[in-house]
Amino acid sequence: MKNEITNKPTILVFLPAHNEEANIAEVIARIPRHFHPDYTVEVLVVDDGSTDGTVEASREAGADHIVSFPRNRGLGAAVREGLRQGVVLGASIGLMIDADNEYPPEQIPDVVRPIVEGRADYTFGSRFKGRIQGMKLHRRLGNYVFTLLQMLLLRRWIYDGQSGMRGFSREAMEHARIIHDYNYAQVLTLNLIRQGFRLEEIPISYQVRTRGQSFIKFKQYVTSVLPAMYREMRSPVRRRRQ
């Protein structure tokens, strides 16, 4: 997509958000808007059925587009919609970042650079290649376990399989498939890499949220994510042409 005013291709930064009134305005305010001379940046919020002031805070903070679900559907459904909107809006590159203020918007240029330069189709802002502040031991171990599972299934090295900051080429947005609504992290990576999309991980700084609550509950996470990973690995994929 080209911005009608600048006639430049667009990088669409999209934020899946559920009850993030306390955090989302600051995240949007910190998103760099003019970091590359050849691209314009627009911001989309996918409101996953919030019951607080998430939508109003997003609008006041300067979000260019807001899509709202009438009820809470899950993070996987919100990310799926963000990718779909990237295609519908004609974005050349997509960048997903969590709305909880844990990931650094200032490093969006770093995370999309491999896509801009044509080295990658899919990127992670990698916490475990960078710096982490405040992550509790059980969460760190959970990240290691689920990342290890992805490594074993894909037979390749991955540092941070649960990152909440990811970049997508236009083609990756068009072909990405998320097969369950609860979450996206593992199944999306399995799906894109199995199709042949090139992954690159970029070190970022990460700090655990200080406001609001995470949606993750261990039992629900395990019982939702593991079956979805199994289904993804059992499903056929069409390899993209290199």
C-alpha positions, 0 to 999 in steps of 0.5 A: 500500500502507498500512502496517498499523501507521500506516495510511499509504501507503508509499514503497518505496525499492528497491536493486538490488544485486550484491556490495555487501557493503561499501556497502549497509549504509551506504546503507540506514542513510542512507535517511530513514524519516520525512520526510513526515507522510503516508507511511511508508517501507520498504526493499527490496533486490533481491539480483542473485545476490550471492556475498558478504555483501550479503544479510546486511548488508542484513538487519542494516542494517534492510531490510524486504524482500529478494528474491534471484535464485539467479544474477546476471541483470543490473541491468535484471532487478533493477530490473524486479523492484524495480518489480514488487515495488513493485506487488505490495507496493502501494506508492504511490511507488517510489524506486530508488537504487543500492547502491554509495553513490554517490548521496545517500539524504538527497536521497530526499525531494527526488527524490520530492517532484514525485511526491508533489505531483502534478507528475511521474510519473517523476523523476531525481536529476540529477547534471549539474544538481547536483554531481559529485565524482570522475567520470573524463573517459571516464565523463562523456563516455559519460554525455553521449553516451547522454543525447544519444541519448535527447534526439534520440530523444525530442526533449526536453531531458534532463540525466542519462539514466543516473542511478541514483536515480529516482522512480516513481508507482504508475502508472509502476511498473505500466506500466514496461517494461525490455526487456533484463536487462543495464541499464535506464537508457536503455530505461526512460526511452524507454519511460515518456516515449513512454507520456506519463509526466511527467519531472522532474529534481532536482539532487543531489550525487554522488560516485564509489564508493570501495569495490567495482567497477562492473559497467560494461564499455565494449564490453559496455555499448555492444553491449547498450544500443544494440540495446536502445534500437533495439528499444524505439523500434521497439516499439509503446506505448500512450499513457496518458490524461492 
